[in-house]
Amino acid sequence: MTLRRRLALLYLAATAAFFLLSALTAVFFFNRGLESLADRKLRSTADEAADILAAPGPFELERVRPRLDRFSESLDGFFVSLRGPGGDLLYSSDPGLAALRPPAGAAVYTRKRISLETVRLQAGGKLRTASVFLPGVAGGLLLELGLPLPSPLRALSAGSWALLGGTALLFFLAAGWAGWAIAGRALSPIDRIVEVAIKAGEGDLSGRIPRHRAEDELGALVDVLNGMLAAIEAYSIKMKQFASNVSHQLKTPITVMRGETEVALLGKPGRAEAVAVLESNLAELETMTRVIEDILEYSRLDGRGAGRPKEERLDALVARIAKKAAVLALPRAQKVETELEAVSALVQAGKLEQALLNIVDNAVRNTPAGGRIILRTRGSGGSASVSVEDTGPGVRPENLPRLFERGYSTSGSGLGLGLARAMVESFSGKIEVSSPPGAGLTVRILLPAVTAQNLPSRPTE
Protein backbone atom coordinates (compact mmCIF):
# COMPACT_ATOMS: atom_id res chain seq x y z
CA MET A 1 0.00 0.00 0.00
CA THR A 2 1.36 3.39 -1.00
CA LEU A 3 2.11 6.09 1.54
CA ARG A 4 -0.51 8.35 -0.06
CA ARG A 5 -3.19 5.70 0.36
CA ARG A 6 -2.18 5.05 3.97
CA LEU A 7 -2.32 8.76 4.76
CA ALA A 8 -5.74 9.07 3.09
CA LEU A 9 -7.07 6.12 5.11
CA LEU A 10 -5.56 7.55 8.27
CA TYR A 11 -7.25 10.89 7.57
CA LEU A 12 -10.57 9.12 6.94
CA ALA A 13 -10.23 7.08 10.13
CA ALA A 14 -9.33 10.18 12.16
CA THR A 15 -12.32 12.06 10.69
CA ALA A 16 -14.66 9.16 11.43
CA ALA A 17 -13.33 8.86 14.97
CA PHE A 18 -13.76 12.60 15.52
CA PHE A 19 -17.36 12.64 14.34
CA LEU A 20 -18.18 9.45 16.22
CA LEU A 21 -16.78 10.97 19.39
CA SER A 22 -18.69 14.17 18.67
CA ALA A 23 -21.90 12.18 18.16
CA LEU A 24 -21.39 10.23 21.40
CA THR A 25 -20.67 13.46 23.26
CA ALA A 26 -23.82 15.06 21.81
CA VAL A 27 -25.92 12.02 22.78
CA PHE A 28 -24.45 12.07 26.28
CA PHE A 29 -25.23 15.72 26.88
CA PHE A 30 -28.63 15.33 25.20
CA ASN A 31 -29.51 12.53 27.62
CA ARG A 32 -28.20 14.57 30.52
CA GLY A 33 -30.42 17.42 29.39
CA LEU A 34 -33.44 15.10 29.21
CA GLU A 35 -32.68 13.78 32.69
CA SER A 36 -32.32 17.31 34.06
CA LEU A 37 -35.68 18.33 32.55
CA ALA A 38 -37.32 15.14 33.85
CA ASP A 39 -35.87 15.78 37.33
CA ARG A 40 -37.45 19.21 37.50
CA LYS A 41 -40.81 17.75 36.49
CA LEU A 42 -40.46 14.88 38.97
CA ARG A 43 -39.64 17.19 41.88
CA SER A 44 -42.59 19.42 41.14
CA THR A 45 -44.95 16.44 40.72
CA ALA A 46 -43.64 14.82 43.90
CA ASP A 47 -44.49 17.94 45.90
CA GLU A 48 -48.07 17.93 44.53
CA ALA A 49 -48.55 14.20 45.22
CA ALA A 50 -47.19 14.60 48.73
CA ASP A 51 -49.74 17.34 49.38
CA ILE A 52 -52.55 14.99 48.27
CA LEU A 53 -51.35 12.17 50.54
CA ALA A 54 -50.80 14.48 53.51
CA ALA A 55 -54.41 15.75 53.47
CA PRO A 56 -56.05 16.33 56.93
CA GLY A 57 -57.59 13.34 58.58
CA PRO A 58 -56.59 9.69 58.79
CA PHE A 59 -55.10 8.12 55.69
CA GLU A 60 -57.50 5.85 53.85
CA LEU A 61 -56.42 4.39 50.54
CA GLU A 62 -59.93 4.17 49.14
CA ARG A 63 -60.54 7.81 49.97
CA VAL A 64 -57.27 8.92 48.40
CA ARG A 65 -57.40 6.65 45.31
CA PRO A 66 -59.86 8.81 43.28
CA ARG A 67 -57.73 11.87 43.90
CA LEU A 68 -54.57 9.96 42.83
CA ASP A 69 -56.37 8.74 39.68
CA ARG A 70 -57.35 12.24 38.72
CA PHE A 71 -53.87 13.49 39.53
CA SER A 72 -52.12 10.80 37.43
CA GLU A 73 -54.54 11.38 34.54
CA SER A 74 -53.65 15.05 34.55
CA LEU A 75 -49.98 14.21 34.11
CA ASP A 76 -48.43 13.75 30.66
CA GLY A 77 -46.58 10.43 30.55
CA PHE A 78 -46.11 10.07 34.32
CA PHE A 79 -46.99 7.04 36.35
CA VAL A 80 -47.57 7.17 40.11
CA SER A 81 -47.24 4.31 42.56
CA LEU A 82 -47.48 4.03 46.31
CA ARG A 83 -45.86 1.36 48.46
CA GLY A 84 -46.38 0.49 52.06
CA PRO A 85 -43.73 0.24 54.79
CA GLY A 86 -43.03 -3.35 53.78
CA GLY A 87 -42.56 -2.53 50.12
CA ASP A 88 -45.92 -3.96 49.01
CA LEU A 89 -47.59 -2.12 46.14
CA LEU A 90 -50.63 -0.20 47.39
CA TYR A 91 -51.45 1.86 44.31
CA SER A 92 -50.17 2.31 40.76
CA SER A 93 -51.48 4.34 37.89
CA ASP A 94 -49.82 1.84 35.51
CA PRO A 95 -49.44 -1.58 37.18
CA GLY A 96 -47.68 -3.01 34.15
CA LEU A 97 -45.01 -0.33 34.21
CA ALA A 98 -44.71 -0.51 37.96
CA ALA A 99 -44.16 -4.25 37.73
CA LEU A 100 -41.37 -3.76 35.25
CA ARG A 101 -39.60 -1.38 37.61
CA PRO A 102 -37.41 -3.12 40.21
CA PRO A 103 -38.68 -2.63 43.79
CA ALA A 104 -37.00 0.10 45.78
CA GLY A 105 -34.32 -0.93 48.23
CA ALA A 106 -34.73 -0.62 51.98
CA ALA A 107 -32.26 2.26 52.04
CA VAL A 108 -34.81 4.50 50.31
CA TYR A 109 -37.06 4.36 53.40
CA THR A 110 -34.40 6.01 55.53
CA ARG A 111 -33.78 9.05 53.38
CA LYS A 112 -35.14 12.43 54.22
CA ARG A 113 -35.04 13.74 50.66
CA ILE A 114 -36.06 12.71 47.15
CA SER A 115 -34.08 9.95 45.45
CA LEU A 116 -33.64 10.19 41.65
CA GLU A 117 -32.35 7.47 39.37
CA THR A 118 -32.55 6.16 35.80
CA VAL A 119 -33.86 2.62 35.37
CA ARG A 120 -33.39 0.53 32.24
CA LEU A 121 -36.55 -1.46 31.64
CA GLN A 122 -36.41 -5.05 30.46
CA ALA A 123 -38.80 -4.18 27.65
CA GLY A 124 -36.38 -1.53 26.44
CA GLY A 125 -36.18 2.18 27.04
CA LYS A 126 -35.30 4.18 30.11
CA LEU A 127 -37.39 5.37 33.03
CA ARG A 128 -36.44 8.33 35.22
CA THR A 129 -37.84 7.73 38.71
CA ALA A 130 -38.22 9.68 41.90
CA SER A 131 -38.71 8.02 45.29
CA VAL A 132 -39.97 10.08 48.24
CA PHE A 133 -40.40 8.62 51.74
CA LEU A 134 -43.31 10.11 53.66
CA PRO A 135 -42.81 9.08 57.31
CA GLY A 136 -45.84 10.99 58.61
CA VAL A 137 -48.41 9.26 56.41
CA ALA A 138 -49.88 5.94 57.58
CA GLY A 139 -46.75 4.95 59.43
CA GLY A 140 -44.49 5.68 56.48
CA LEU A 141 -45.31 5.40 52.80
CA LEU A 142 -43.06 5.43 49.76
CA LEU A 143 -44.24 7.59 46.90
CA GLU A 144 -42.74 6.60 43.52
CA LEU A 145 -43.01 8.64 40.39
CA GLY A 146 -41.83 7.59 36.95
CA LEU A 147 -41.35 9.44 33.67
CA PRO A 148 -40.22 7.59 30.53
CA LEU A 149 -37.20 9.23 28.87
CA PRO A 150 -37.73 9.75 25.15
CA SER A 151 -35.27 8.19 22.66
CA PRO A 152 -35.05 10.25 19.45
CA LEU A 153 -33.24 7.47 17.57
CA ARG A 154 -36.05 5.00 18.34
CA ALA A 155 -38.55 7.45 17.00
CA LEU A 156 -36.89 7.68 13.57
CA SER A 157 -38.78 6.13 10.69
CA ALA A 158 -37.24 3.80 8.11
CA GLY A 159 -37.09 6.68 5.62
CA SER A 160 -35.29 8.87 8.13
CA TRP A 161 -32.78 6.11 8.82
CA ALA A 162 -32.18 5.71 5.07
CA LEU A 163 -31.67 9.45 4.69
CA LEU A 164 -29.30 9.51 7.65
CA GLY A 165 -27.32 6.54 6.29
CA GLY A 166 -27.10 8.09 2.81
CA THR A 167 -25.89 11.36 4.27
CA ALA A 168 -23.23 9.56 6.35
CA LEU A 169 -22.07 7.62 3.28
CA LEU A 170 -21.76 10.78 1.21
CA PHE A 171 -19.90 12.46 4.06
CA PHE A 172 -17.37 9.64 4.32
CA LEU A 173 -16.88 9.57 0.56
CA ALA A 174 -16.21 13.32 0.63
CA ALA A 175 -13.85 12.85 3.59
CA GLY A 176 -11.99 10.07 1.73
CA TRP A 177 -11.61 12.24 -1.38
CA ALA A 178 -10.41 15.16 0.76
CA GLY A 179 -7.90 12.89 2.52
CA TRP A 180 -6.61 11.63 -0.84
CA ALA A 181 -6.23 15.19 -2.16
CA ILE A 182 -4.57 16.47 1.02
CA ALA A 183 -2.16 13.51 1.12
CA GLY A 184 -1.28 14.09 -2.54
CA ARG A 185 -0.59 17.75 -1.92
CA ALA A 186 1.46 17.00 1.18
CA LEU A 187 3.52 14.34 -0.61
CA SER A 188 4.09 16.29 -3.82
CA PRO A 189 7.57 17.43 -2.63
CA ILE A 190 8.50 13.76 -2.13
CA ASP A 191 7.47 13.01 -5.72
CA ARG A 192 9.73 15.84 -6.88
CA ILE A 193 12.55 14.55 -4.65
CA VAL A 194 12.21 11.03 -6.09
CA GLU A 195 12.27 12.38 -9.66
CA VAL A 196 15.45 14.39 -9.08
CA ALA A 197 17.05 11.52 -7.11
CA ILE A 198 16.45 9.12 -10.01
CA LYS A 199 18.15 11.53 -12.40
CA ALA A 200 21.03 11.97 -9.95
CA GLY A 201 21.40 8.18 -9.75
CA GLU A 202 21.68 8.13 -13.54
CA GLY A 203 24.51 10.65 -13.39
CA ASP A 204 22.67 13.96 -13.90
CA LEU A 205 23.66 16.04 -10.86
CA SER A 206 22.54 19.37 -12.33
CA GLY A 207 18.86 18.90 -11.40
CA ARG A 208 17.36 20.69 -8.40
CA ILE A 209 14.12 20.08 -6.52
CA PRO A 210 11.54 22.87 -7.06
CA ARG A 211 10.53 24.64 -3.85
CA HIS A 212 7.13 26.23 -3.21
CA ARG A 213 6.67 29.04 -0.72
CA ALA A 214 3.87 27.30 1.18
CA GLU A 215 6.10 24.36 2.12
CA ASP A 216 7.59 24.43 5.62
CA GLU A 217 9.17 21.26 7.07
CA LEU A 218 9.37 19.49 3.71
CA GLY A 219 10.53 22.78 2.20
CA ALA A 220 13.44 22.79 4.65
CA LEU A 221 14.24 19.23 3.60
CA VAL A 222 14.15 20.32 -0.06
CA ASP A 223 16.62 23.12 0.72
CA VAL A 224 18.98 20.68 2.47
CA LEU A 225 18.80 18.18 -0.39
CA ASN A 226 19.39 20.90 -2.99
CA GLY A 227 22.43 22.04 -1.04
CA MET A 228 23.68 18.46 -0.84
CA LEU A 229 23.18 18.00 -4.60
CA ALA A 230 25.08 21.22 -5.27
CA ALA A 231 27.94 20.06 -3.03
CA ILE A 232 28.02 16.62 -4.69
CA GLU A 233 27.99 18.20 -8.15
CA ALA A 234 30.83 20.56 -7.24
CA TYR A 235 32.81 17.70 -5.71
CA SER A 236 32.16 15.54 -8.77
CA ILE A 237 33.42 18.30 -11.07
CA LYS A 238 36.54 18.72 -8.93
CA MET A 239 37.17 14.99 -8.90
CA LYS A 240 36.84 14.82 -12.70
CA GLN A 241 39.29 17.70 -13.02
CA PHE A 242 41.57 16.06 -10.49
CA ALA A 243 41.46 12.73 -12.34
CA SER A 244 42.11 14.49 -15.64
CA ASN A 245 45.09 16.42 -14.28
CA VAL A 246 46.59 13.40 -12.53
CA SER A 247 46.09 11.31 -15.67
CA HIS A 248 47.95 13.97 -17.62
CA GLN A 249 50.72 14.08 -15.02
CA LEU A 250 51.14 10.31 -15.28
CA LYS A 251 50.64 10.09 -19.04
CA THR A 252 53.47 12.48 -19.88
CA PRO A 253 56.33 10.53 -18.22
CA ILE A 254 54.90 7.23 -19.49
CA THR A 255 54.84 8.62 -23.03
CA VAL A 256 58.43 9.85 -22.69
CA MET A 257 59.63 6.51 -21.32
CA ARG A 258 57.85 4.55 -24.06
CA GLY A 259 59.15 6.77 -26.83
CA GLU A 260 62.76 6.65 -25.65
CA THR A 261 62.59 2.89 -25.12
CA GLU A 262 61.10 2.26 -28.57
CA VAL A 263 63.78 4.43 -30.22
CA ALA A 264 66.50 2.55 -28.35
CA LEU A 265 65.09 -0.83 -29.40
CA LEU A 266 64.91 0.15 -33.08
CA GLY A 267 68.64 0.62 -33.25
CA LYS A 268 71.62 -0.98 -31.63
CA PRO A 269 72.37 1.35 -28.71
CA GLY A 270 75.76 1.22 -27.15
CA ARG A 271 76.41 1.29 -23.46
CA ALA A 272 76.35 5.09 -23.27
CA GLU A 273 73.03 5.36 -25.13
CA ALA A 274 71.45 2.61 -22.97
CA VAL A 275 72.61 4.30 -19.76
CA ALA A 276 71.16 7.63 -20.97
CA VAL A 277 67.78 5.98 -21.70
CA LEU A 278 67.77 4.26 -18.30
CA GLU A 279 68.65 7.49 -16.49
CA SER A 280 65.86 9.34 -18.33
CA ASN A 281 63.40 6.56 -17.48
CA LEU A 282 64.51 6.67 -13.84
CA ALA A 283 63.82 10.40 -13.70
CA GLU A 284 60.36 9.89 -15.14
CA LEU A 285 59.72 7.08 -12.64
CA GLU A 286 60.65 9.43 -9.83
CA THR A 287 58.11 11.92 -11.14
CA MET A 288 55.39 9.26 -11.22
CA THR A 289 56.40 8.06 -7.75
CA ARG A 290 55.98 11.59 -6.40
CA VAL A 291 52.50 11.84 -7.95
CA ILE A 292 51.45 8.48 -6.50
CA GLU A 293 52.83 9.36 -3.05
CA ASP A 294 50.87 12.60 -3.04
CA ILE A 295 47.67 10.76 -4.01
CA LEU A 296 48.21 8.23 -1.21
CA GLU A 297 48.84 11.04 1.26
CA TYR A 298 45.56 12.65 0.21
CA SER A 299 43.69 9.40 0.84
CA ARG A 300 45.31 9.01 4.26
CA LEU A 301 44.44 12.59 5.16
CA ASP A 302 40.77 12.12 4.14
CA GLY A 303 40.49 8.97 6.21
CA ARG A 304 41.90 10.12 9.56
CA GLY A 305 40.74 12.58 12.18
CA ALA A 306 42.33 15.91 12.89
CA GLY A 307 43.76 14.74 16.23
CA ARG A 308 44.56 17.05 19.13
CA PRO A 309 46.94 19.97 18.40
CA LYS A 310 49.74 20.61 20.86
CA GLU A 311 51.81 23.65 21.70
CA GLU A 312 54.95 23.75 19.56
CA ARG A 313 57.81 26.18 19.16
CA LEU A 314 57.49 27.26 15.51
CA ASP A 315 60.99 28.68 15.31
CA ALA A 316 62.51 25.36 16.41
CA LEU A 317 60.29 23.41 14.02
CA VAL A 318 61.13 25.64 11.05
CA ALA A 319 64.85 25.47 11.89
CA ARG A 320 64.71 21.68 11.49
CA ILE A 321 62.79 22.00 8.22
CA ALA A 322 65.36 24.51 6.90
CA LYS A 323 68.05 21.84 7.15
CA LYS A 324 65.94 19.45 5.04
CA ALA A 325 65.16 22.27 2.61
CA ALA A 326 68.88 22.88 2.15
CA VAL A 327 69.29 19.26 1.08
CA LEU A 328 66.45 19.62 -1.46
CA ALA A 329 67.95 22.87 -2.82
CA LEU A 330 71.53 21.57 -3.06
CA PRO A 331 71.29 20.08 -6.61
CA ARG A 332 70.13 23.46 -7.98
CA ALA A 333 72.68 25.48 -5.98
CA GLN A 334 69.87 27.39 -4.28
CA LYS A 335 70.38 29.13 -0.94
CA VAL A 336 68.01 28.50 1.98
CA GLU A 337 67.76 31.37 4.50
CA THR A 338 65.79 31.74 7.75
CA GLU A 339 64.42 34.70 9.72
CA LEU A 340 62.99 33.21 12.90
CA GLU A 341 61.17 34.86 15.80
CA ALA A 342 60.50 32.92 19.00
CA VAL A 343 56.79 32.10 18.82
CA SER A 344 54.61 29.17 19.81
CA ALA A 345 51.33 27.87 18.34
CA LEU A 346 48.85 25.02 18.73
CA VAL A 347 49.64 22.69 15.83
CA GLN A 348 50.12 19.08 14.84
CA ALA A 349 53.84 19.05 14.31
CA GLY A 350 53.91 16.14 11.87
CA LYS A 351 51.28 17.61 9.57
CA LEU A 352 52.76 21.10 9.71
CA GLU A 353 56.21 19.72 8.85
CA GLN A 354 54.82 17.75 5.89
CA ALA A 355 52.91 20.81 4.68
CA LEU A 356 56.02 23.01 4.86
CA LEU A 357 58.13 20.41 3.04
CA ASN A 358 55.54 20.30 0.24
CA ILE A 359 55.66 24.10 0.01
CA VAL A 360 59.48 24.08 0.05
CA ASP A 361 59.54 21.38 -2.64
CA ASN A 362 57.27 23.54 -4.80
CA ALA A 363 59.57 26.55 -4.22
CA VAL A 364 62.68 24.51 -5.15
CA ARG A 365 61.12 23.35 -8.43
CA ASN A 366 60.00 26.86 -9.44
CA THR A 367 63.09 28.82 -8.37
CA PRO A 368 65.93 29.18 -10.88
CA ALA A 369 69.33 27.73 -10.09
CA GLY A 370 71.22 29.97 -7.70
CA GLY A 371 68.03 31.53 -6.36
CA ARG A 372 66.98 32.00 -2.75
CA ILE A 373 64.30 30.41 -0.54
CA ILE A 374 63.50 32.19 2.72
CA LEU A 375 61.67 30.66 5.69
CA ARG A 376 60.22 33.06 8.28
CA THR A 377 58.31 32.82 11.56
CA ARG A 378 56.43 35.78 12.98
CA GLY A 379 54.25 36.39 16.01
CA SER A 380 51.84 39.29 16.40
CA GLY A 381 49.14 39.60 19.04
CA GLY A 382 47.02 36.47 19.03
CA SER A 383 48.38 34.93 15.84
CA ALA A 384 51.54 33.35 14.50
CA SER A 385 52.70 32.76 10.96
CA VAL A 386 55.18 30.69 9.00
CA SER A 387 56.03 31.80 5.47
CA VAL A 388 58.06 30.39 2.59
CA GLU A 389 59.29 32.86 -0.04
CA ASP A 390 61.15 32.15 -3.25
CA THR A 391 62.78 34.24 -5.96
CA GLY A 392 61.17 32.40 -8.85
CA PRO A 393 59.07 33.92 -11.66
CA GLY A 394 55.94 33.97 -9.50
CA VAL A 395 52.36 33.24 -10.55
CA ARG A 396 49.92 35.37 -12.48
CA PRO A 397 47.20 36.93 -10.30
CA GLU A 398 44.41 35.06 -12.12
CA ASN A 399 46.11 31.73 -11.37
CA LEU A 400 46.71 32.29 -7.65
CA PRO A 401 43.28 30.92 -6.51
CA ARG A 402 43.90 27.71 -8.44
CA LEU A 403 47.25 26.85 -6.83
CA PHE A 404 45.53 24.73 -4.16
CA GLU A 405 43.25 22.80 -6.51
CA ARG A 406 43.98 19.11 -6.70
CA GLY A 407 45.83 18.40 -9.92
CA TYR A 408 46.55 22.02 -10.89
CA SER A 409 50.21 22.71 -11.35
CA THR A 410 52.70 24.53 -13.49
CA SER A 411 55.26 21.87 -12.52
CA GLY A 412 55.38 18.78 -10.35
CA SER A 413 52.43 16.54 -9.45
CA GLY A 414 49.93 19.31 -8.91
CA LEU A 415 49.05 17.91 -5.47
CA GLY A 416 51.66 19.36 -3.13
CA LEU A 417 50.11 22.75 -2.31
CA GLY A 418 46.57 21.35 -2.14
CA LEU A 419 47.79 18.67 0.24
CA ALA A 420 49.60 21.30 2.31
CA ARG A 421 46.40 23.34 2.67
CA ALA A 422 44.39 20.25 3.67
CA MET A 423 46.95 19.40 6.35
CA VAL A 424 47.08 22.94 7.76
CA GLU A 425 43.28 23.30 7.83
CA SER A 426 42.95 19.96 9.65
CA PHE A 427 44.25 21.65 12.83
CA SER A 428 42.44 25.00 12.32
CA GLY A 429 45.20 26.81 10.48
CA LYS A 430 44.89 28.93 7.34
CA ILE A 431 47.09 29.24 4.29
CA GLU A 432 47.35 32.09 1.80
CA VAL A 433 49.54 32.98 -1.17
CA SER A 434 50.76 36.19 -2.78
CA SER A 435 52.93 36.88 -5.80
CA PRO A 436 53.95 40.46 -6.54
CA PRO A 437 54.94 40.87 -10.23
CA GLY A 438 58.53 39.63 -10.72
CA ALA A 439 59.03 39.03 -6.97
CA GLY A 440 58.47 35.28 -6.69
CA LEU A 441 55.82 33.47 -4.68
CA THR A 442 55.09 33.76 -0.95
CA VAL A 443 53.09 31.06 0.85
CA ARG A 444 52.05 32.04 4.38
CA ILE A 445 50.55 29.74 7.04
CA LEU A 446 48.54 31.51 9.76
CA LEU A 447 48.15 29.79 13.13
CA PRO A 448 46.63 30.69 16.53
CA ALA A 449 49.52 31.79 18.72
CA VAL A 450 50.12 30.64 22.28
CA THR A 451 51.10 33.21 24.88
CA ALA A 452 54.23 31.66 26.28
CA GLN A 453 56.13 32.97 29.29
CA ASN A 454 59.81 32.34 29.90
CA LEU A 455 60.36 30.89 26.44
CA PRO A 456 63.82 29.36 26.03
CA SER A 457 66.33 31.27 24.02
CA ARG A 458 66.20 31.20 20.24
CA PRO A 459 67.53 27.88 18.96
CA THR A 460 70.80 27.87 17.16
CA GLU A 461 70.84 26.81 13.55
PEVENQUI-V346309 format. One record per backbone hydrogen bond with DSSP energy under -1.0 kcal/mol. NH is the residue of the N-H (numbers start at 1). CO is the residue of the C=O. E is the energy in kcal/mol with one decimal. If there is no record, write none. Layout:
# PEVENQUI-V346309
NH/CO/E  NH/CO/E
This chain:
# PEVENQUI-V346309
6/2/-2.2  7/3/-2.7  8/4/-2.3  9/5/-2.6  10/6/-2.5  11/7/-2.6  12/8/-2.4  13/9/-2.8  14/10/-2.7  15/11/-2.5  16/12/-2.7  17/13/-2.7  18/14/-2.3  19/15/-2.5  20/16/-2.5  21/17/-2.5  22/18/-2.5  23/19/-2.6  24/20/-2.7  25/21/-2.6  26/22/-2.5  27/23/-2.8  28/24/-2.5  29/25/-2.5  30/26/-2.3  31/27/-2.7  32/28/-2.5  33/29/-2.2  34/30/-2.3  35/31/-2.8  36/32/-2.5  37/33/-2.3  38/34/-2.7  39/35/-2.6  40/36/-1.8  41/37/-1.8  42/38/-2.9  43/39/-2.5  44/40/-2.0  45/41/-2.6  46/42/-2.6  47/43/-1.9  48/44/-1.6  49/45/-2.7  50/46/-2.4  51/47/-1.7  52/48/-1.6  53/49/-2.3  54/50/-1.9  55/52/-1.1  64/60/-2.0  65/61/-2.6  68/64/-2.2  69/65/-2.8  70/66/-2.5  71/67/-2.2  72/68/-2.9  73/69/-2.4  74/70/-1.5  79/146/-1.9  81/144/-2.8  82/91/-2.9  83/142/-2.3  84/88/-2.5  87/84/-1.8  90/82/-3.2  91/82/-1.8  93/80/-2.9  98/94/-2.6  99/95/-2.3  100/96/-1.3  101/97/-1.2  108/105/-1.2  109/106/-1.1  110/107/-1.3  111/108/-1.2  115/131/-2.5  117/129/-1.8  119/127/-3.3  121/125/-1.7  124/121/-1.5  127/119/-2.7  128/147/-2.3  129/117/-3.0  130/145/-2.4  131/115/-2.6  132/143/-2.9  134/141/-3.5  137/134/-1.2  140/137/-2.1  141/134/-2.1  142/83/-2.6  143/132/-2.9  144/81/-2.7  145/130/-2.6  146/79/-2.3  147/128/-2.3  149/126/-2.2  155/151/-1.2  161/157/-2.3  162/158/-2.2  163/159/-2.4  164/160/-2.7  165/161/-2.7  166/162/-2.6  167/163/-2.3  168/164/-2.3  169/165/-2.4  170/166/-2.4  171/167/-2.4  172/168/-2.4  173/169/-2.3  174/170/-2.5  175/171/-2.5  176/172/-2.6  177/173/-2.4  178/174/-2.5  179/175/-2.6  180/176/-2.3  181/177/-2.5  182/178/-2.9  183/179/-2.6  184/180/-2.2  185/181/-2.3  186/182/-2.6  187/183/-2.2  191/187/-1.8  192/188/-1.9  193/189/-2.5  194/190/-2.8  195/191/-2.2  196/192/-2.2  197/193/-2.7  198/194/-2.4  199/195/-1.7  200/196/-2.5  201/197/-2.5  202/198/-1.3  203/200/-1.4  204/199/-2.5  205/203/-1.0  215/212/-1.2  220/216/-2.3  221/217/-1.9  222/218/-2.5  223/219/-2.2  224/220/-2.2  225/221/-2.7  226/222/-2.7  227/223/-2.4  228/224/-2.4  229/225/-2.7  230/226/-2.5  231/227/-2.3  232/228/-2.7  233/229/-2.8  234/230/-2.6  235/231/-2.6  236/232/-2.8  237/233/-2.5  238/234/-2.4  239/235/-2.7  240/236/-2.4  241/237/-2.5  242/238/-3.1  243/239/-3.0  244/240/-2.5  245/241/-2.8  246/242/-2.9  247/243/-2.5  248/244/-2.1  249/245/-2.6  250/246/-2.3  251/247/-2.7  252/248/-2.1  254/250/-1.5  255/251/-2.8  256/252/-2.3  257/253/-2.7  258/254/-2.6  259/255/-2.6  260/256/-2.6  261/257/-2.2  262/258/-2.7  263/259/-2.4  264/260/-2.1  265/261/-2.1  266/262/-1.6  267/263/-1.1  274/270/-2.4  275/271/-2.5  276/272/-2.1  277/273/-2.2  278/274/-2.5  279/275/-2.7  280/276/-2.2  281/277/-2.7  282/278/-2.6  283/279/-2.0  284/280/-2.2  285/281/-2.5  286/282/-2.1  287/283/-1.8  288/284/-2.3  289/285/-2.7  290/286/-2.2  291/287/-2.0  292/288/-2.6  293/289/-2.6  294/290/-2.1  295/291/-2.1  296/292/-2.5  297/293/-2.3  298/294/-2.1  299/295/-2.1  300/296/-2.3  301/297/-2.4  302/298/-2.4  303/299/-1.1  310/347/-3.1  312/345/-2.7  314/343/-2.1  317/313/-2.0  318/314/-2.9  319/315/-1.7  320/316/-1.6  321/317/-1.9  322/318/-2.4  323/319/-1.1  324/320/-1.3  325/321/-2.7  326/322/-2.1  327/323/-1.2  328/324/-1.9  329/325/-2.3  330/326/-1.0  333/330/-1.8  334/329/-2.1  335/371/-2.6  337/373/-3.0  339/375/-2.4  345/312/-2.0  346/448/-1.4  347/310/-2.8  352/348/-2.7  353/349/-2.6  354/350/-2.2  355/351/-2.6  356/352/-2.5  357/353/-2.3  358/354/-2.1  359/355/-2.1  360/356/-2.9  361/357/-2.8  362/358/-2.1  363/359/-2.2  364/360/-2.7  365/361/-2.0  366/362/-1.5  370/332/-1.8  371/368/-2.1  373/335/-2.7  374/389/-2.6  375/337/-2.7  376/387/-2.3  377/339/-1.9  378/385/-2.4  380/383/-2.5  383/380/-1.6  384/447/-3.2  385/378/-2.7  386/445/-2.2  387/376/-2.3  388/443/-2.5  389/374/-2.7  390/441/-1.7  391/372/-1.1  399/396/-1.4  403/400/-1.5  405/402/-1.6  407/414/-2.1  408/405/-1.5  419/415/-2.6  420/416/-2.3  421/417/-2.5  422/418/-2.1  423/419/-2.2  424/420/-2.4  425/421/-2.8  426/422/-1.1  427/424/-1.2  428/425/-1.6  429/424/-2.2  430/446/-2.3  432/444/-2.5  434/442/-2.1  439/436/-2.4  442/434/-3.0  443/388/-2.4  444/432/-3.1  445/386/-3.4  446/430/-2.9  447/384/-3.4  449/382/-1.2  450/344/-2.0
